[in-house]
Structures are given as C-alpha cells and as structure tokens.
Amino acid sequence: LRKLTHGGILYELNNQESVAWLNIPGNRSSFLEHFRVEVIIKDRSYQLIVENVPISFNLTSPMAIAEIETKGGLQQKSVIKARYIKPVARRTSNQRTTHIALSLNSKTSANQIICHGITIEGKKVYGRKLLLEPTQCLKCHTFDGSHLASECQQEHDTCGTCGEQHCTAECKVDEPATFHCVNCKVHGHAAWSCECPTFMAKWEAHKKRNDEAQYIYFPTEDPMTW
C-alpha cells in the first residue's frame, strides 16, 4: 500500500488469485463500498515513451491504435492511451516526427515494444520506460519542496519560458536564445527544458531512488527482463 503524489493510493496484490477476484465487477463494487462514493479503481498501466513517431499518426483514432496493435503482434486493447509528450503548439514548422507516450495494459506488451519495437505509419520505432520525473510546480516552475501548482505559496505565476510574471501559456517569447530559466538563473533555455542542468541533476538523483529505473524492462517471471 503506497500513497501517490497526486493523492491516489496504490494497492499491490501478492498473488494472481487476488487480482482475479478484484477483476470481477461484483467484487470490485463490494470493495469500493468501504471508500467514499467518488473513489474509483484504475487498473495499473505500464508507460512507455516512443520516439520519432511520424506526426501523421492520429493517436486519437481507435482505428490507428488498433492498426499498430495488429502490426506489432499485440493483443487487442493492449494500448490503453496515447498522448504527445510535447504540445502540438510547440512544434517547429519543419518538424516531421514527435515523441509519444503509450500506456499499455500489461508488462508483456510493454516489454515486447521495448525489445522488438513497433511499426507506426510505416516506420519502425522503439519504446523505453517512461519514468516519473521530479515534481515541478507549474506555477513557480521550481523543483523545491515537491509541491504542485495548486499548493504553491507564490502569489504570482512565473513563466516557464521567459521567467517573467505571467502564465507560460500566455508567453509571446519564441526565440530560444531569449528563453530564461528561473532555476538556473540563465538565458538560453526554458525552465521546462529537458536539457536544463537543474532538471538533469534532479532527474539523476531521482532515478537513483527509483527501483524501476534500474531495469530496462518491466520485470516478470521471464529472466530476460531482470
């Protein structure tokens, strides 16, 4: 039993019999009666980042999702959800590929994509684990205190792009050389950049504390995944 940063609770069961019992709708309803009415159960998913996917891929299309499952040799409904890593608005005019996040319903499907890749829009692409990043407040854009924007004590918004006092979404600065990182206190990159030295240092420290980061695959009974 573990409390998650967004307020949810992670239950880990120690045998397949318990999992099968909880997957029965009537048993699931009985289990939820012990909680508040708004509480729901979300089955665990396994997150991958798939790089350099053609932007022509329509990740909101059920047919497109079904096609990559078929071509990848995955079971139907293996892909629970797909989303872009970077907002479409931040794409460059000549961009042809993008990174997406895939949520899979099993370790087996996720490991298959990590090991063998998957074909999307006629292109073979590969996935890797999408590990949780250090918590960054989207109001002040710092990593200090591991707080969220809803809990931020700062009165004003700080832009993650230029560092001024306005929401990041309202920023008109689009020249990377004039970006300003409020964490590093320098120009040349934004506070949301994955190449930010402050983020990279936090990320490396975060990975050392995360057991999941020690393995390429999601560990199963197959020794190849250890």
PAVEX-759373 format. One record per residue (C-alpha): residue in three letters; z, x, y. Coordinates in steps of 0.05 Angstrom, whole numbers, plus 5000, padded with zeros to 4 digits. Layout:
BEGIN
ALAZXY...
This chain:
BEGIN
LEU500050005000ARG497850315067LYS497550045138LEU490850185172THR489950375245HIS486549715263GLY492549315236GLY489949155167ILE493349325102LEU490049705044TYR492249494974GLU490449984918LEU491049704848ASN492650144789ASN488449814735GLN481949424726GLU485548814698SER489048704765VAL482348784801ALA479048274755TRP484947794765LEU484547844841ASN476947724840ILE477947034810PRO477446544870GLY483446124849ASN487946744841ARG485647024907SER487546374942SER494346374909PHE495447094931LEU493646935003GLU498746365006HIS504046895015PHE500947105082ARG499146775148VAL493446275147GLU488746745186VAL489447305135ILE483247455093ILE481647945037LYS475948425050ASP473448784988ARG473249544994SER466549845013TYR464050555010GLN461050825074LEU455151295078ILE451251595136VAL443751635121GLU440052105167ASN433052095195VAL431251385176PRO424651135208ILE426150685268SER421250185238PHE426549995186ASN429349305202LEU436549355179THR437948615196SER432548375147PRO435148155078MET428248295050ALA428249015077ILE435249135048ALA433048834980GLU426949294980ILE431049934988GLU435749694933THR429849584886LYS426350234902GLY432950614897GLY434650334829LEU440949994856GLN443649334833GLN442148734877LYS447148624934SER449549344928VAL448449425004ILE453749015040LYS451849215110ALA447449685150ARG448149885223TYR445650405271ILE450051005286LYS447451065357PRO445950455401VAL438550295408ALA439250355484ARG440851095477ARG434451265440THR429351715474SER422351465488ASN419251925434GLN424551815381ARG421751645312THR427751685267THR435151505271HIS441551535232ILE444450915200ALA450950735165LEU450650385098SER456450005067LEU455949984991ASN459949544944SER461350084892LYS462650824884THR456950864834SER451750604883ALA454351054939ASN454351664894GLN447251514870ILE444751544942ILE448652184956CYS445852514893HIS438652254890GLY437251974959ILE433751324974THR426851124999ILE426650745065GLU420050555098GLY416351035051LYS420751625069LYS425751955022VAL432452025058TYR439352255036GLY446352005048ARG453152325055LYS460052045062LEU461451725129LEU468551965141LEU473151655192GLU473152045256PRO479152185300THR481151585342GLN478251605412CYS480251095464LEU474050755494LYS477650635560CYS480251335578HIS475951695525THR481552165504PHE483752315434ASP491052385454GLY496051915424SER491051595375HIS491150945416LEU485650425424ALA482850145489SER487049515481GLU493349945482CYS491150435536GLN496250545592GLN490950775642GLU489550255695HIS482150405707ASP476250535660THR473651245654CYS466351325639GLY464951695574THR458351945602CYS459552185673GLY467152175677GLU467551715738GLN471851085744HIS467350545713CYS465650275644THR461050725603ALA456150135593GLU455250095669CYS453550825678LYS446850985710VAL447051735695ASP441751905644GLU440552655655PRO444553055602ALA445553635649THR449753185695PHE454052885639HIS461453045647CYS466453075591VAL473452845612ASN476553215553CYS473353895562LYS473053825638VAL465954095640HIS458953855654GLY453353875603HIS455653375551ALA458952695548ALA465752515521TRP462352115465SER458052705442CYS458952955371GLU457653655399CYS463753615445PRO468254215429THR474453785437PHE471753275387MET469553825338ALA476454145339LYS479853465328TRP474753305274GLU476053945234ALA483653835238HIS482653105217LYS478453305156LYS483753785131ARG488653205129ASN483752735094ASP483352785018GLU476652405018ALA473552975058GLN474853475002TYR469653164956ILE462053084964TYR462152454921PHE466951864914PRO471052084853THR470051654790GLU471251774715ASP464852194716PRO466952934721MET460753074762THR463952704820TRP470253124822
